[in-house]
Each structure stands twice: as C-alpha cells, then as structure tokens.
C-alpha cells in the first residue's frame, strides 16, 4: 500500500502549487488594472493643468477687457472687491442684511 505520509505531502504540495498559481494570476490582473488607472490619472491631471492654464488666460482682466471692448461699445468699469462674493449663499446673506435694514 501507499505510504500515508507520502500521499499527504504530495496532496499538500499540489494544493499549495494550485493556490499559488491562482493567487499569482489574480495579482497580475490587479497590477494591470492599477497601471490602467495610473495612466488615466496621469492624462486627467495633464488635461486639468491645460484647462487651468486656459482658464487663467481667458479670465485674465486684460483679455476680458479686450473682449468687452471688441464686442460692445460699453465702458469697462472695475468692480470693487466688496461686491465680489465667493458663492451664491454669501450673496443671499448679504442681500438679506441689506433688505432688513
């Protein structure tokens, strides 16, 4: 008959070999996904920087003034800092304060 220890050791070795191959394949797939996502992140960051540069250029006061002069005959006047609101809520709060007085 077969030696019991030999049978158990062959079974354990085969099982571990099988598990190792499964784990290795899964990690390979995960690494490929990570690389794909890294590439996407890189391109999105690059696109974001280009968009920011374009935004800063197009919203610069000099460019805006040139566009306004070109598109209309109105005089361009600077707005005071006190009239610039960071968001809509602060604008509403300020208007509510003024209207209550």
C-alpha positions in Angstrom: 0.0 0.0 0.0 0.9 3.6 -0.3 2.8 5.4 2.3 0.3 7.7 4.1 2.9 10.4 4.7 3.9 10.5 1.1 0.3 10.8 -0.1 -0.4 13.7 2.4 2.8 15.5 1.4 2.0 15.2 -2.4 -1.5 16.4 -1.7 -0.3 19.4 0.3 2.3 20.3 -2.3 -0.2 20.0 -5.1 -2.7 22.1 -3.3 -0.2 24.8 -2.5 1.0 24.8 -6.1 -2.5 25.3 -7.3 -3.2 28.1 -4.8 0.0 29.9 -5.8 -0.9 29.9 -9.4 -4.4 31.3 -8.7 -3.0 34.0 -6.4 -0.4 34.9 -8.9 -2.9 35.3 -11.8 -5.2 37.4 -9.6 -2.3 39.7 -8.6 -1.3 40.1 -12.3 -4.8 41.2 -13.2 -4.9 43.6 -10.3 -1.5 45.1 -11.3 -2.7 45.6 -14.9 -5.8 47.4 -13.6 -3.6 49.6 -11.4 -1.5 50.5 -14.4 -4.5 51.4 -16.5 -5.9 53.6 -13.7 -2.5 55.2 -13.2 -2.4 56.1 -16.9 -6.0 57.5 -16.7 -5.0 59.6 -13.7 -1.9 60.9 -15.5 -3.9 62.0 -18.5 -6.6 63.6 -16.4 -4.0 65.5 -14.4 -2.4 66.7 -17.6 -5.8 67.7 -19.0 -6.7 69.5 -15.8 -3.4 71.6 -15.9 -4.1 72.5 -19.5 -7.7 73.5 -18.7 -6.5 75.6 -15.7 -3.9 77.4 -17.9 -6.6 78.1 -20.5 -9.0 79.3 -17.8 -6.4 81.6 -16.3 -5.6 83.1 -19.6 -9.2 83.6 -20.8 -10.3 85.1 -17.5 -7.4 87.5 -17.1 -8.5 91.1 -16.8 -6.6 92.2 -19.9 -8.2 89.5 -22.1 -11.6 90.2 -20.7 -11.3 93.9 -21.3 -10.2 93.4 -24.9 -13.2 91.1 -25.5 -15.6 93.6 -24.0 -14.2 96.4 -26.0 -14.3 94.3 -29.1 -17.9 93.0 -28.6 -19.6 96.1 -27.2 -19.4 99.8 -27.0 -19.9 99.9 -23.3 -17.3 101.3 -20.9 -15.5 98.7 -18.9 -15.5 99.6 -15.2 -13.8 97.7 -12.4 -15.9 96.2 -9.7 -14.9 96.8 -6.1 -13.8 93.9 -4.0 -16.8 94.4 -1.7 -19.2 93.5 -4.5 -17.5 90.2 -5.3 -19.0 87.2 -3.4 -17.3 83.8 -3.1 -20.6 81.9 -3.6 -24.3 82.3 -4.0 -25.1 81.8 -0.3 -22.9 84.7 0.8 -24.6 86.9 -1.8 -28.1 86.0 -0.5 -27.0 86.6 3.1 -25.6 90.0 2.3 -28.8 90.9 0.4 -30.9 89.8 3.3 -28.9 92.0 5.6 -29.4 95.0 3.3 -33.1 94.4 2.8 -33.8 94.0 6.5 -32.2 97.4 7.3 
